Amino acid sequence: MGDLVQIGGNGAPRAKPMVPAYDGPHPGPAGRRPEWLKAPAPVGENYRRLKQLVTNLNLHTVCESAACPNVGDCWNRQTATFMILGNVCTRRCGFCAVQKGAPLDVDYDEPRRVAEAIAALGLRYAVITSVNRDDRKDGGAELFALTITAIHEKIPKCKVEVLVPDFMGSREAMETVLAARPDVLTHNVETVPRLYFDVRRGSDYKRSLDMLRHAKQTAPDIPTKSGMMLGLGETEEEIVDAMRNLHAHRVDIVTLGQYLRPSRDHLAIHRYYSPQEFAELKQAGEQIGFRHVEAGPLVRSSYHADACV
């Protein structure tokens, strides 16, 4: 990565592009996965215990459904990101391993079971996310609110972070979630605007930014957070510009991680970013003014989430 340089009155960094412009899905030049992307294998007593608990309570985790590389590490530390509203998504994003198709019926007992699992694990920080539910008028906001409330009632000392979809731009849906008082509100933009058509088909960059701004306007005391995957064909300048946009929309926390291709049916990896490059991007984000920037090859929006608050 080239050295970051300061330009502009606000001191925001810009840099020269790292890769050519994206021209659509193709095998990509990334090559073999580097050593720094090796994650611990999903084994161990805590991993087996959490897996059994999730199975017994008929719950889903994004850790398994999205084939997260950190599942072994997180589950052995007894942390997990619970995925509500089923495990079938109504959108077909090019990067995501979650099953696509006709959505499942809403399970109104799910919030109770999520709270029961968190209590059994003794968690003090829980992350709740969901598939996209464009089939529902509120995008699933009601069940987010019910889950937050169930956790607060059963484990009052447990902090709750929610990673929400864009609710198709419904401000009322976002307000429903915020009224339940999560401790952190996360919505990921995932990539730079130029790549949205291939990476986040059915989503809209501006809509995501507007929803994040509305969340902060509605509940100024609740930290907002967003994240991006790198390696899909973006340039360094585009990454920094996207971080500037997030900061301008009053986002407090940003996460940057390496995109890893779930299968050959998903978007190709254009390049791997080194730990040093992530360190430089973290510095760039801090110079922009975020409260916290988490950046690294294995960083995901909910990975070590409690350390970001």
N, C-alpha and C positions, 0 to 999 in steps of 0.2 A: 504494500500500500504506500502511496506517496505521502509525504509529510503534510499534515493539515496546516493551513495558513489562515490568518485572520483577515476578514474583509468586512466592510459594512459598519454602520454606526452602532449596531448592537453587539459587535464582537463575535458574531456567529461564524463558525469555521466553514470553509469550503475547500474542496480538493479536486484534483484531476480525476477523471473517470478511471475505474480499474478494469472494466471489461467492455467489449463492444456492445452496441445496442442490441436488445433482444429482438429476434425475428421469428418467434413462435417456437413451439415444442420441437425438440430434436435431441439426439442422444447426449449432447453436451460434452464439454472438454474436461470435466472434473477429474477423471481417472480414478485410481484406487482410493479408498477411504484412508486418510492419514491416521497416524498413531494417536494423535490427541483426541480423536473421536471415539476411542474405545470406552465403552461404559461397562460398569459391573454387571455380571450376569444375574438374571432374576432368580436368585436362590437364597436360602437362609430361612431360619425359623420365623422371623417376623414377616417375611414375604409370604410364607406358606400360611401363617395365621391370618393375615389380612385377606389373602385370596380366598380362604375358606369362609371368612366372615362375609365378604362381598357376595359370594356364591349363595350362602345360606339365607341372606337377606334379600336376594334377588335384586341386586343393585348393579349399576354399571359404573365403570371408571374410565375417564378419558385416557388414563395410563395404558389400559389394555386396548380399548376400542380404537385409539389413534396410533397404536404401536409406538408409544413413546420410548426413546432409548434409555430414559432414566428410571424406568419402572423398578429395576432391581435396587438401585440406590434409594429411591424415595420410599418404597415399601419396606425396606429393611430399617429405615428410620421411622417407620410407622406414620408416614404421611401419604396422602392420596388425594387426587382430585376427582370428586364424585360427579358423574354426568347424569343429570335428570332428564325427564321427558323422553325416555327411551334411548335406543342406540341406533336409530335410523334417521338420517338427515334428509331434509327436503331440498338441499342444494347439492351441487356437484362440483365442488372446488377441486382444482387440479392437483392439489398438494396433499389432500387429506385422506387418511385411511379409514375413516368412519364409514360404515355402511350407508348407502344411498337407496332411496326408494320410498314406498308409501309409508307414512309415519304410523307409529303405534298409538293405541289409545292412551290418553292421559291417565296415569295411576295416581289418584289423590292420596293414597297411603304411602307413597314414596317419600314425602318429607319426613314422616315419622321414622321410617326405616333408615334414612340417611342420618338423622339425629341419633338413633340407636347405635348405629355403627360408629359414629364419632365418639359417643360416650363410652362404648366398649373399648375403643382404642386409646381413650384418655387424651384425645387431641386438644390442643389449646389454640390451634389455627387450622381452619378448614377452608378448602377451595371448592366452590360449586360452579359447574358449568353445564352446558346443555348442547344438544344438537340444534340446528335451525329448525324452527317449527313455523314455517310460512303458511301452513294450513290453518293456523289459529289466529284469530283477530288480534290477540295481544302478544303473539309470538312466543307464548309460554311464560310471560312475565308473572302471571298469577302463581304458578308453581314455584318460581324463584322466591317470591315473597313468602309463600307458605313454608318453604324449606328454611329460609333464614329465620323465620319466627320459631319454627320447631326446634332449631338448634339453640337459639337464644333461650328458649324456655327450658330445655333439658340440660344444657351445659352453659350457664350464663357467662362463664369466664372465657368461653371459646370465641375467638375472633373469626369472623366469616368474610371471606373474599368471594365475590361472584364474578365470573367471567361470562359476560352476556353476549348474545348475538345483537345484530343491529335493530331487531324488532321491526324491520322494514320501514324504519324512520318514525315509528310511533312514539311520540313524546309521552303520551299517556302511559304507555307500557313501561318506559324508563322510570317514570314517576312512581308507578306501582312498586317497582323493585326498590327504589330509593326510600320509599315510605316505610319499608321493613327494616331499614337502618343497617345495611351491610357495613363492614368496617373498611372495605376497599371495593371500588367499582372498576372492573376491567372490561375493556372491549378492544380487541386487537385489530389494527388495520392490516396486519400480516405482511404487506409488501408495498412497493412504491406505486403511485397511480398509473404509470405507463403499463404496468404488467397486470392490471386488474382483470382484463378480459379473459386471459388465460388462467390466472392464478385463483381469482375469486369471482368466477362467473356467477351472476345473480346478485352480487354485492356492488356497492358504490363507495368510492373513497371519500367523496365529499359528505355523503350521508353518514358515514362512520365518524368523521370529524365533527359533524354537527351534533350527533348523539353524545359524543364525549363532552362537547361544550355545554350541551343542555344538562347533562348530569352534574357538572360542576356548578352551573347556575342554579339548579334546583336544590342541591345540597352542598354548599361550599365547603363544609367541614369534612366531607367524605373524600379521601384521596382517590384520584382517578389514575388509571394505568393503561398502557397499551404496549403492544409488542410487534416485532417484525421478524420474519425469517429471511436470512441472507443466503445468496447463492443461486438465485433464480434468474439472474441476468441483469440485475440492477447495477448502477454505477455508484461510486462513493458519493458523488455530488447528490444523486437522488436520495441516498440514505440520509444524508445530512439535511437536505431540504425537507424530507418527510419528518424528521425529528423537529425541525423548526416549525412545521405545520402543527404538530402535536403540541408543542409548547405554546404556540399562539392560541390553541384551543384549550388551554389551561390544564393540560395533562401533567400530572405530578411525577409519575414514574414510567420509565421506558425499559423494555427488555429487548435484547437483540441476540438471536441465536442462529446456528447453522441449520439450513433446510436439509433434511435427510429424506431421500426418496423411499416411500413405503414399499413400492413395487415398480416393475417395469411399465405398468399401466398408468403411473403417475408422472408428473412433470419431471424432466431431467434436472440433475444438478449441474449448473454451469461452472461452478468453482467452489472450492473449499477455502474458507477464511482461516487464517492462522490465529492462534491465541494473541499474538502481538497486534494483529490487525483489529481484533475485537477490543484490545486494550486501548488502541488509538481512537476507535469509535466511541468507546465509553468516555474517554477524555473529551471528545467533541461534544457529546451529549451533556456532560457536566458544564462545559463552557457555554452551551446554549442556555443552561439555567434550570435543568430538571432537579427535583428534590433527590432523586436517586436514579442511577442508570445501572442495570445489570446486563453485562455483555460477555458472551463466551460461546465456544462451539456447542456446548450441550445445554445452554440456557434455554428454557422454555418459560412461558409467561407464568406458570404456576410452580416452577422449579425453585425451591428455597424461597417461596413467596413470603414467608414470615420475615425473612431478612431484608426485604425491600421496603418494609413499612416503618 
